[in-house]
Amino acid sequence: MSATPAPEGCVFCTASQPSADDGLVVHRGRRAFVVLNLYPYNNGHLMVVPHRHIASLTAATADELSELMALTALAERVLREAYEPQGLNVGLNLGRAAGAGIDQHLHFHVVPRWAGDTNFMTTVGDVRVLPETVEAAADRLRPFFARATAPEPTPEP
């Protein structure tokens, strides 16, 4: 966690704080967490976010970078199992000019994709077509993350 207080109004800093209701957070790691995008391009659109309020990869520590990549790979694995997409978009936008909607808090997007999915609707009609609410997606994905990160049972002697 950051030694400095979280900036007022940063949605990622707010989501980073553990609470009884995890909202759209589906997995918490030591240095980063996985959260559903409130305005997804497709069902299961995840973001991998450092707990610390940083805006660039160069501001991240080696441990943060390592966990960000590990959680991005975990998100890929979980999405493949839970949604069976035909492909995935994985990426990040650094700075507003690069397309970052929230440019002061680094985050990776992991978006499941299918041939012929409805992504064109966002471009053409400023509309998103999703058969599943983000809350339902959170309920769907949490057990997959829990199973994927559960410790291996120790064999009995």
N, C-alpha and C positions, 0 to 999 in steps of 0.2 A: 504494500500500500504506500501511497505517497505520504511524505512527511508534511507536506503542505495541505491545508484544507481544500476540499473539492470546491471548484467554482460554483457559485449559485446558478442553478438552472441547467447544469449539464446532465442530460438524461442518462448518459452512461455512468457518470459518477453516482447518480441516484440509484440506478439499477445494480451497481457494484456492491452496495451495502446490503448485507444479509438481513432478511426479515422473515417473519412468519409466512407471509405471502410472497412467493418468489416472482409473481407476475409472469413476465415472459422469459425470465431466466430459466434455462433448461439444464445448465451445468455450471458449477463453480469450481475453478481451480485455485491454486495458491496465488498466482500472479495475474490470472486472466479468467474470463468467464465467457459462456456462450449464451446468447440471447436471440430470440426471434425478432425479426424486423417488424415494427409496428405497421409499416407501409410496404408489405412484401411485393416482389415481382412475381413470385410463385409460392405455392404451398411449401412450407418448410424453409423459407428464406431465413438463414441464420447469419448472425454476426459474431465474430470472435473479437473480444475487446480486452485490453489490459485494464486491470483495476486502477492503475496509476493514470492520472490525467496527463497524457502526453500526446503531441500532435504528429510525431514523425517516427520513423523507424530508427533514425540516428539518435533519438532521445531515449530509446529503450535500452535496457541492460541486456547482456547476453542471456541471462536467465529468463527475462521477459520474452525475448525473441524466441528462445527455445520453446517456452510454453505456448506462445502464440501459434507456432508452427505445429506443435503436438496437438493442440486443441483444434486447429484447422483440419488436420488429418483425422482426428476423432470425429469431427462434424461430418466430414466426407463419408466415413465408415457408417455412422449412424443414419445419415440421410439415404445412403444406398440401401441399407437394411429396411428402414421404415417406409420409404417412398418408392424405391426401385426406379429412380430416374434413369433416363438414357444418357445423361451427361450432367455435368455440373459447371457452373461459372464460379471461379474463385478469384478474388482480387480485392484491391483497396484503392481508394482515391486519396491522394495526398494534396490537400488544398482545395479551396472552393473552385478555382479555375479548372481543376481536374475532375470536378463532379462530386466532391465530398459535400453531402448535405450537412454533416456535422464535422467541420474541419479542424476543430481544436482537440478532438479525442480520437486517436487512432483506432481503426476497426477494419477487420477483414470481412468481406461478404462471401457467403457460401450459398449458392442458389441452385436448387435442383432444376433440371431442364428436361423436356421431352420434345421429340420431333413434333412440330406443329403446335407447340404450346401457345397460349394466348398472349405472349409477351408483346405482340404487335399492338394490342389494344391500348397499352399505355402510351405508345408513340402516336398512334393515329387518333384515338378518341379520348385520351386522358382518362381512361377507365381501366380498372383492374378487375379481372374475373377470377375469383378464388372460391372453390367449393368448400373451403374449410376456414373457419375463423382462426385468428392467431392464437386465441386461448385454447381452442381445440387442438391446434398443432402442438402447443406447449404440453398439454396433457398427453398427447400421443408420443412425443419425443422423450419426455423425462424417463420413462422406464427403459428406453433403449440406451440412453446415456448411463443410467444406473447399472445396467447389466454390463455395458462395455467397460466400465471403470471399476467394477467390483473386484476385490482381491480374489486371486485364485484360491480355491479351498486347499488346505494342506492335507496331503494324504495321511491316512492313519498308518501307524507303524505296524 
